[in-house]
Amino acid sequence: MTVHVPPPETDWPSVILRAFNLAIAAGAIEPADDEGSNPWATQMPSWRRAAEQYHRDRAGRTSIVETGRENKTRPAAAATVDALVFSLRRGVGELSNADSRRRLSELNEEQLREVCSQLRNFKPEIGKMWTPEEIEALAIVWGELK
């Protein structure tokens, strides 16, 4: 006689929940104490309670951590500047590219001046030198992104 065993839950939340429960049962991790009086919360692993609290705390924001640059004068990474200059060698039309705009928005004023200097002094084998009007357009876009 064959016994039919239903397959275990295979959705990710169930798989993760089962893994956490096995780790708790094996003593590899300790369950968190639950101060709440909610009876279903004691059945829920501590990571899920933490996730629930995180979502309550963020109150509709996409992140609980503020990602805005508090210090606008802090320089962007050198790799960001290099990647921006590399992309701008294709011309002023590159200012409509989302990656270029993001990189441009991360520059401080000193870095913007350096990028402008590099664009004005491109060697022909690298790219076309930018005109003063194109440099002005770059500065305007940078100002709008700040």
N, C-alpha and C positions, 0 to 999 in steps of 0.2 A: 504494500500500500504506500502510495506517495503522499507526502504531506506538503501542501502548498504554503510556502512562507512568503508573505507579501514583501516586496522590496522596501528597504529603508528609505526614509525621506532623502531625496537627492538634491533638493534646492539648497543653495549656499547657506542661508541662515540656519537651516536644520543641521547641515553638516558641521558648521562652526559650533552650534550649540551642543551637538553630540560630542565634539572634540573637547570642548571646555568641561562638559560634565564628566567625561572620561578622565581628564587631567585632575579634576577635583577628587574623583573617586580614587585615583591612584595616589593621591597625596602630593602630586607635583605642584599644584597651586592651591592656595587657600581661598575659600569663598569669602567675600566681603560681608561684614555684618550689615544688616539692614535695619536702620532706625525707624523706617516707615511702618505704618500700621496696615498698609495695603497687602492683603493676603496673597495676591498673585505675585507680588514682588519677591517673596521668599522662594518661589519656584524659578525665578529668573536669575541667570548668572550675573555676577557683579559687572562684567563688561557691558551687558545690556542695560543695566541700571545706569551705568556711567554714560552710555550713549543717549539714553532717554534724558538724563539731566543736561547733557551738552545741548541737545536740541531745544530743551526748554529755556536754557540760559541764552542762547543766541537770538531768540525771539524774532525769527524771520530773516535775520542777516545771513548771508551766505557763509560767513565764517565768524567764529567767536573771537578770533584774533584780528586786531586792526592791521590791515596790510598797507594802508596809506603811508607814504614816506613822510615821517614826522620831520625829518631834517632834510629840507630840499637842497641844501648845499652839500650834502654828502655825495661824494663822487660815485659814479657807476663803476662797475668792474671794468678793468682794461679790456677784457675779452668782449664785453658789450660794445665798447667804443670801436674796437677793431672790426667786429661784425657789422656795425653800422656803416663804417667807412667802406668796407668791402662791398656791401649791398648798394651804397650810393654811387659807386663807380659806374653803375648802369645808367645814371642820370637822375634828373629831378622827378621823373615819373615814379621813381621808387618811393617817394614820400607818401604815396597812396597805399603802399604795402603795410599790412597790419604789423608784421614783425619789425619793420623799420620804424614805424611810428612808436611802437612800444619801447624799442631801444632808445630812440630819440627822447622820449619822455623821461627816461632814467638819467639823462645827462644833467650835470649842473652847468652853470654858466661858463665856467672855465673850460670844461670839456667841450661845450658847444663851440667856443672860440677855436679850440684846437682842431676840431673836426672841420670847421669852416676853413681854417688855414690849410689843412690837408687837401680839401676839395679844390681850393684855388690853385694848388701846386701839383695836381696830378701830372705824372709823366704820361706822354702819349701811349706808351705800352700798357699803362694801368687803366686809364680812362680819360674822357674828355674833361678838361679843366672847367670848373663851374664858373658861370658869369656872376657879376655882382647881383643881378636880379634873381638868379637861382639861389644864391647864398641868402638873400633877403627873404625869399620864399621859405627856405629852410628855417630861418630864425622865427618867422611868423608862425609856422607850424609848431615849432618847439614851444613858443609862447602860449599857443592855444592848448597844447597838451599839458601844460603846467597847471 
